[in-house]
């Protein structure tokens, strides 16, 4: 009360304003699932998906692929040993896998080298890709996928204090004796666990008309994605400023004495740093996009450094061609065929049920969302005569929808 006049203040309210948007009265389309709309949809989906699935499955089966497991090669002697049937797999278009000579392996303990010998019964047209395949290796673990430092990989100098306790932990810094703490480069679990088996070039041991062996030349250049190359830059560290990761000891037994490797040029490292989404995966190692891989007997030497027994996994080499769908993947075609078949089956079942014992439908014009104001209120917030009639119609409609013949 001031100046002899009564002052009033309006109470604040959280009630939304009376608009079509805030009061959820906007017009919307809501489908009515009637037999006339549902049955044709099932058949259309089935007719479209099943042929697409068959086409994808046909394209996948035309891809040639060889997989050879060499996990236990270091337990063999220096004489040739046949592999078991579950240690190799052939998918060659037009070739019966039962008629293929079994691959063989031998191991030289002095050089820690596994030699794989396999028969190629048909020519492989370019492009030909060589992969390594790992099983039971979970690169999709959340802690693992975060274990790297973006700035360090871009070439920036990151001190031990910058990295300590960050995403790279526990492989962030290292202290040698009473010396100062130094960062790992590259730091983190992903870089430390990089696949370090050295796979040699395939050697054609029985070329026609030649006495000497011939190497099928494959290149390690161009195997990484262009987007991955942009993530890495030459580092500004000096060799004495950092330590190599612990699992890089065989490659750098005395540390970075003279120079630090340029990670941007190491495409095997770039491929590894793109983590896989499943525990069984393959990564590209080499390729040949120009020359045909002739039929015959081949040998590949692999220097074994990567331990898979510690996590109960296996490692294999895979030689494969590709098509417009990429590598061999029958799952995609099978999924399309299964979905298409289920839609046709359900369509047939519902059609028989509808024709044998149809259900009488109510008049959908009485449904609330077909009325001019779906909420039952006029724009001023009071019930209108039209909506009162609509409410009465809805009651009658609900009774019709409950009726059965």
C-alpha positions as CSV (number, residue, x, y, z in Angstrom):
1,X,0.0,0.0,0.0
2,X,1.7,3.2,-1.2
3,X,0.3,6.6,-1.8
4,X,-3.1,5.6,-0.6
5,X,-3.7,3.2,-3.5
6,X,-3.7,-0.6,-3.3
7,X,-1.0,-2.2,-5.4
8,X,-1.5,-5.8,-6.6
9,X,1.1,-8.1,-8.2
10,X,0.2,-11.0,-10.5
11,X,1.3,-14.4,-9.3
12,X,3.9,-16.1,-11.5
13,X,2.8,-19.3,-13.2
14,X,4.8,-22.1,-14.9
15,X,1.8,-22.9,-17.0
16,X,2.7,-22.9,-20.7
17,X,0.9,-20.4,-22.9
18,X,-2.2,-21.5,-24.7
19,X,-0.8,-22.1,-28.1
20,X,-1.1,-25.1,-30.4
21,X,2.6,-25.9,-30.1
22,X,3.0,-25.7,-26.3
23,X,-0.4,-27.4,-25.6
24,X,0.4,-30.2,-28.1
25,X,-2.4,-29.5,-30.5
26,X,-0.4,-29.5,-33.7
27,X,-1.8,-31.5,-36.5
28,X,-0.1,-34.8,-37.0
29,X,-0.4,-37.8,-39.2
30,X,-1.0,-41.2,-37.5
31,X,-1.3,-44.3,-39.6
32,X,-4.2,-46.7,-39.2
33,X,-3.0,-50.2,-39.4
34,X,-5.7,-51.9,-41.3
35,X,-5.4,-55.2,-43.3
36,X,-5.5,-53.2,-46.6
37,X,-2.3,-51.3,-45.6
38,X,-0.4,-53.9,-43.5
39,X,-0.7,-56.9,-45.8
40,X,0.7,-55.2,-49.0
41,X,3.5,-53.7,-46.9
42,X,4.6,-57.2,-45.7
43,X,4.6,-58.6,-49.3
44,X,6.4,-55.5,-50.8
45,X,9.2,-55.7,-48.2
46,X,9.6,-59.4,-48.7
47,X,9.6,-59.1,-52.5
48,X,12.3,-56.4,-52.4
49,X,14.5,-57.7,-49.6
50,X,14.7,-61.4,-50.7
51,X,16.2,-60.7,-54.2
52,X,18.6,-58.1,-52.8
53,X,19.8,-60.7,-50.2
54,X,20.3,-63.3,-52.9
55,X,22.2,-60.8,-55.0
56,X,24.5,-59.9,-52.1
57,X,25.0,-63.5,-51.2
58,X,25.9,-64.3,-54.8
59,X,28.4,-61.4,-54.9
60,X,30.0,-62.6,-51.6
61,X,30.4,-66.2,-52.7
62,X,32.3,-65.0,-55.9
63,X,35.0,-63.5,-53.7
64,X,38.1,-65.7,-53.4
65,X,39.6,-66.0,-50.0
66,X,42.3,-68.1,-48.2
67,X,42.8,-68.1,-44.4
68,X,45.7,-69.9,-42.7
69,X,46.2,-70.0,-38.9
70,X,49.8,-69.9,-37.7
71,X,49.2,-69.4,-34.0
72,X,51.0,-72.6,-32.9
73,X,53.7,-72.5,-35.6
74,X,56.4,-71.7,-33.0
75,X,55.7,-75.2,-31.4
76,X,56.7,-77.0,-34.6
77,X,60.1,-78.2,-35.8
78,X,62.0,-77.2,-38.8
79,X,60.3,-79.8,-40.9
80,X,57.1,-79.4,-42.8
81,X,53.9,-80.3,-40.9
82,X,50.4,-80.4,-42.4
83,X,47.8,-78.2,-40.8
84,X,44.6,-79.5,-39.2
85,X,41.3,-78.9,-41.0
86,X,40.2,-76.2,-38.5
87,X,43.5,-74.2,-39.0
88,X,42.8,-73.2,-42.6
89,X,39.9,-72.3,-44.8
90,X,39.5,-71.9,-48.6
91,X,36.7,-70.1,-50.4
92,X,37.6,-70.2,-54.1
93,X,34.9,-69.7,-56.7
94,X,34.6,-72.9,-58.8
95,X,37.1,-74.9,-56.7
96,X,36.1,-77.8,-54.4
97,X,37.9,-77.1,-51.1
98,X,38.2,-80.9,-50.5
99,X,40.5,-81.3,-53.4
100,X,43.0,-78.6,-52.3
101,X,46.3,-79.7,-50.9
102,X,46.6,-79.0,-47.2
103,X,48.8,-76.1,-46.2
104,X,52.0,-76.8,-44.4
105,X,54.1,-74.9,-41.8
106,X,57.6,-75.1,-40.3
107,X,59.4,-73.1,-37.7
108,X,63.0,-72.0,-37.4
109,X,63.8,-71.2,-33.8
110,X,67.0,-69.5,-34.6
111,X,65.4,-66.7,-36.5
112,X,61.9,-67.0,-34.8
113,X,60.4,-67.4,-38.3
114,X,57.4,-69.4,-39.3
115,X,57.3,-70.5,-43.0
116,X,53.8,-71.1,-44.4
117,X,53.4,-73.1,-47.6
118,X,50.1,-73.2,-49.4
119,X,48.7,-74.2,-52.8
120,X,46.8,-71.7,-54.9
121,X,44.7,-73.8,-57.4
122,X,43.5,-70.8,-59.5
123,X,44.6,-67.3,-60.6
124,X,43.5,-64.4,-58.4
125,X,42.8,-61.3,-60.4
126,X,43.8,-58.0,-59.0
127,X,43.2,-56.4,-56.6
128,X,44.7,-58.9,-54.1
129,X,44.9,-58.1,-50.4
130,X,46.8,-59.7,-47.6
131,X,45.4,-59.3,-44.1
132,X,46.3,-60.5,-40.6
133,X,43.3,-61.8,-38.6
134,X,43.1,-61.8,-34.8
135,X,40.5,-63.4,-32.6
136,X,39.5,-62.8,-29.0
137,X,41.2,-59.4,-29.0
138,X,38.9,-56.7,-27.6
139,X,39.9,-53.5,-29.2
140,X,36.4,-52.2,-28.4
141,X,37.0,-52.0,-24.7
142,X,36.2,-48.5,-23.5
143,X,39.4,-48.0,-21.5
144,X,41.5,-49.3,-24.4
145,X,39.9,-47.1,-27.1
146,X,40.5,-44.0,-25.1
147,X,44.1,-44.8,-24.3
148,X,46.0,-42.3,-26.5
149,X,46.8,-38.6,-26.6
150,X,45.5,-36.6,-29.6
151,X,48.0,-33.8,-29.2
152,X,51.0,-36.1,-28.9
153,X,50.0,-37.9,-32.1
154,X,49.6,-34.6,-33.9
155,X,53.3,-33.9,-33.2
156,X,53.0,-31.6,-30.2
157,X,55.5,-31.9,-27.3
158,X,53.6,-33.2,-24.3
159,X,55.6,-33.3,-21.1
160,X,55.4,-36.0,-18.4
161,X,53.3,-33.8,-16.2
162,X,50.9,-33.2,-19.1
163,X,50.4,-36.9,-19.7
164,X,50.6,-38.3,-16.2
165,X,47.2,-39.5,-14.9
166,X,45.5,-38.8,-18.3
167,X,43.9,-41.1,-20.9
168,X,47.3,-42.8,-21.6
169,X,47.5,-44.1,-18.0
170,X,49.1,-46.5,-17.0
171,X,51.4,-46.2,-20.0
172,X,51.9,-42.5,-19.8
173,X,55.3,-41.9,-18.3
174,X,58.4,-43.9,-17.3
175,X,61.1,-43.4,-14.8
176,X,64.5,-45.1,-15.2
177,X,66.2,-45.6,-11.9
178,X,66.8,-42.2,-10.2
179,X,66.4,-40.3,-13.4
180,X,63.6,-38.0,-14.3
181,X,60.2,-39.1,-15.5
182,X,59.9,-39.1,-19.3
183,X,56.7,-39.6,-21.4
184,X,56.2,-42.6,-23.6
185,X,56.0,-41.9,-27.3
186,X,53.5,-42.9,-28.5
187,X,51.8,-43.3,-25.1
188,X,48.7,-45.5,-24.3
189,X,47.6,-49.1,-24.6
190,X,46.7,-49.0,-28.3
191,X,50.2,-48.0,-29.4
192,X,51.9,-50.4,-27.0
193,X,49.9,-53.4,-28.2
194,X,50.5,-52.8,-32.0
195,X,50.7,-55.9,-34.1
196,X,54.4,-56.5,-34.6
197,X,54.6,-59.8,-36.5
198,X,56.6,-59.2,-39.7
199,X,54.9,-60.9,-42.7
200,X,57.0,-61.4,-45.8
201,X,56.1,-61.2,-49.5
202,X,54.4,-64.3,-51.0
203,X,57.0,-66.3,-53.0
204,X,55.9,-68.4,-55.9
205,X,58.0,-71.5,-55.6
206,X,57.1,-73.3,-58.9
207,X,56.7,-70.8,-61.7
208,X,56.2,-72.4,-65.1
209,X,59.3,-72.5,-67.2
210,X,61.5,-70.9,-64.6
211,X,64.0,-72.5,-62.2
212,X,64.2,-69.8,-59.6
213,X,61.5,-68.6,-57.2
214,X,59.4,-65.5,-58.1
215,X,58.1,-63.0,-55.6
216,X,54.6,-61.7,-55.9
217,X,55.3,-58.1,-55.1
218,X,52.8,-56.5,-52.7
219,X,53.1,-53.0,-51.3
220,X,52.6,-51.7,-47.8
221,X,51.9,-48.2,-49.1
222,X,48.3,-46.9,-49.4
223,X,46.8,-49.4,-46.9
224,X,45.7,-46.7,-44.4
225,X,42.7,-44.4,-44.7
226,X,43.4,-40.9,-45.9
227,X,41.5,-39.6,-42.8
228,X,43.9,-41.5,-40.5
229,X,47.0,-39.9,-42.1
230,X,45.7,-36.5,-41.2
231,X,45.6,-37.5,-37.5
232,X,49.3,-38.0,-37.3
233,X,52.2,-35.6,-37.8
234,X,56.0,-35.8,-37.3
235,X,56.9,-35.3,-33.6
236,X,58.9,-32.4,-32.2
237,X,60.4,-34.6,-29.4
238,X,64.1,-35.2,-29.3
239,X,65.3,-38.9,-28.9
240,X,66.4,-38.3,-25.3
241,X,63.1,-36.7,-24.3
242,X,61.0,-39.9,-24.5
243,X,60.9,-43.7,-24.1
244,X,59.4,-46.2,-26.6
245,X,56.5,-48.2,-25.3
246,X,57.4,-51.4,-23.4
247,X,56.3,-53.8,-26.2
248,X,58.5,-51.9,-28.7
249,X,61.6,-53.2,-27.0
250,X,62.5,-55.6,-29.9
251,X,62.2,-52.8,-32.4
252,X,64.1,-50.3,-30.3
253,X,66.2,-52.4,-27.7
254,X,68.3,-49.3,-26.7
255,X,65.5,-46.8,-26.9
256,X,65.4,-43.9,-29.3
257,X,69.2,-43.3,-29.7
258,X,69.5,-41.6,-33.0
259,X,66.0,-40.7,-34.3
260,X,62.4,-41.1,-33.4
261,X,60.2,-42.9,-36.0
262,X,57.8,-40.8,-38.0
263,X,54.4,-42.3,-37.1
264,X,52.7,-40.6,-40.0
265,X,54.8,-42.7,-42.4
266,X,54.2,-46.0,-40.6
267,X,51.0,-47.2,-42.2
268,X,50.9,-50.4,-40.2
269,X,50.7,-48.3,-37.1
270,X,48.0,-46.1,-38.6
271,X,45.9,-49.2,-39.5
272,X,46.3,-50.6,-36.0
273,X,45.3,-47.3,-34.3
274,X,41.8,-47.5,-36.0
275,X,40.3,-49.8,-33.4
276,X,38.0,-52.6,-34.4
277,X,34.5,-52.9,-33.2
278,X,34.4,-56.7,-32.7
279,X,36.8,-59.1,-30.9
280,X,37.4,-61.0,-34.2
281,X,38.8,-58.7,-36.9
282,X,41.2,-58.4,-39.7
283,X,43.5,-55.5,-40.7
284,X,45.1,-54.9,-44.0
285,X,48.9,-55.6,-44.2
286,X,49.8,-55.5,-47.9
287,X,48.1,-55.3,-51.3
288,X,48.7,-55.6,-55.0
289,X,46.2,-53.8,-57.3
290,X,47.9,-54.4,-60.6
291,X,49.2,-58.0,-61.0
292,X,47.4,-61.3,-61.1
293,X,48.5,-63.8,-58.5
294,X,49.2,-66.9,-60.6
295,X,48.2,-70.4,-59.5
296,X,50.8,-72.5,-57.9
297,X,52.7,-73.2,-54.7
298,X,53.5,-70.2,-52.5
299,X,55.5,-69.7,-49.3
300,X,55.3,-66.8,-46.8
301,X,57.7,-66.2,-44.0
302,X,56.4,-64.6,-40.8
303,X,58.7,-63.4,-38.0
304,X,56.6,-64.2,-34.9
305,X,56.6,-61.5,-32.2
306,X,53.0,-60.9,-31.4
307,X,51.8,-63.1,-28.5
308,X,48.1,-64.3,-28.8
309,X,48.2,-67.1,-26.2
310,X,48.2,-64.5,-23.3
311,X,44.6,-63.6,-24.1
312,X,43.5,-66.9,-25.6
313,X,43.3,-65.7,-29.2
314,X,44.6,-66.8,-32.6
315,X,46.3,-65.1,-35.5
316,X,46.1,-65.9,-39.2
317,X,47.0,-64.6,-42.6
318,X,44.2,-64.0,-45.1
319,X,44.6,-63.5,-48.8
320,X,41.5,-62.2,-50.5
321,X,40.0,-60.4,-53.4
322,X,37.1,-57.9,-53.2
323,X,34.0,-56.9,-55.0
324,X,31.6,-54.0,-54.9
325,X,30.5,-55.1,-51.4
326,X,34.0,-55.2,-50.1
327,X,35.4,-58.4,-48.7
328,X,33.6,-61.7,-48.3
329,X,30.6,-61.2,-46.0
330,X,27.7,-63.7,-46.4
331,X,26.0,-62.4,-43.3
332,X,24.6,-59.3,-45.0
333,X,23.0,-61.3,-47.8
334,X,21.6,-63.9,-45.3
335,X,20.1,-61.1,-43.2
336,X,18.3,-59.6,-46.2
337,X,17.0,-63.1,-47.2
338,X,15.8,-63.9,-43.6
339,X,14.0,-60.6,-43.2
340,X,12.3,-60.9,-46.7
341,X,11.3,-64.5,-46.0
342,X,9.8,-63.6,-42.6
343,X,7.8,-60.7,-44.1
344,X,6.3,-63.0,-46.8
345,X,5.6,-65.7,-44.2
346,X,3.9,-63.2,-41.9
347,X,2.0,-61.7,-44.8
348,X,0.6,-65.1,-45.8
349,X,-0.4,-66.0,-42.2
350,X,-2.2,-62.7,-41.6
351,X,-3.9,-62.9,-45.0
352,X,-5.2,-66.3,-44.3
353,X,-6.4,-65.2,-40.9
354,X,-8.1,-62.1,-42.4
355,X,-9.9,-64.0,-45.1
356,X,-10.9,-66.9,-42.9
357,X,-12.2,-64.8,-40.0
358,X,-12.2,-61.1,-40.7
359,X,-12.6,-58.5,-38.0
360,X,-15.2,-55.7,-38.5
361,X,-13.5,-52.3,-38.2
362,X,-15.0,-49.2,-36.7
363,X,-15.5,-45.9,-38.6
364,X,-12.1,-44.1,-38.2
365,X,-13.6,-40.7,-38.9
366,X,-14.8,-40.6,-35.3
367,X,-11.3,-41.0,-33.9
368,X,-10.1,-38.0,-31.9
369,X,-7.2,-37.0,-34.2
370,X,-9.6,-36.7,-37.1
371,X,-11.5,-33.9,-35.3
372,X,-10.8,-30.3,-36.0
373,X,-9.4,-29.8,-32.5
374,X,-7.8,-32.9,-31.2
375,X,-7.7,-31.9,-27.5
376,X,-11.4,-31.3,-27.2
377,X,-10.9,-27.6,-26.3
378,X,-11.5,-24.5,-28.4
379,X,-8.8,-22.0,-28.9
380,X,-10.0,-20.1,-25.9
381,X,-9.7,-23.1,-23.6
382,X,-13.4,-23.9,-23.3
383,X,-15.2,-27.0,-24.7
384,X,-16.8,-26.4,-28.1
385,X,-20.0,-27.9,-29.5
386,X,-18.1,-29.6,-32.3
387,X,-15.8,-31.3,-29.8
388,X,-18.7,-32.4,-27.6
389,X,-20.1,-34.1,-30.6
390,X,-16.8,-35.6,-31.3
391,X,-16.5,-37.0,-27.7
392,X,-20.0,-38.6,-28.2
393,X,-18.8,-40.1,-31.5
394,X,-15.7,-41.5,-29.9
395,X,-17.8,-43.3,-27.3
396,X,-19.8,-44.9,-30.1
397,X,-16.7,-45.7,-32.0
398,X,-15.1,-47.4,-29.0
399,X,-18.1,-49.6,-28.8
400,X,-17.8,-50.5,-32.5
401,X,-14.1,-51.3,-32.1
402,X,-14.8,-53.7,-29.3
403,X,-17.5,-55.6,-31.3
404,X,-16.6,-58.9,-32.9
405,X,-18.6,-61.0,-35.4
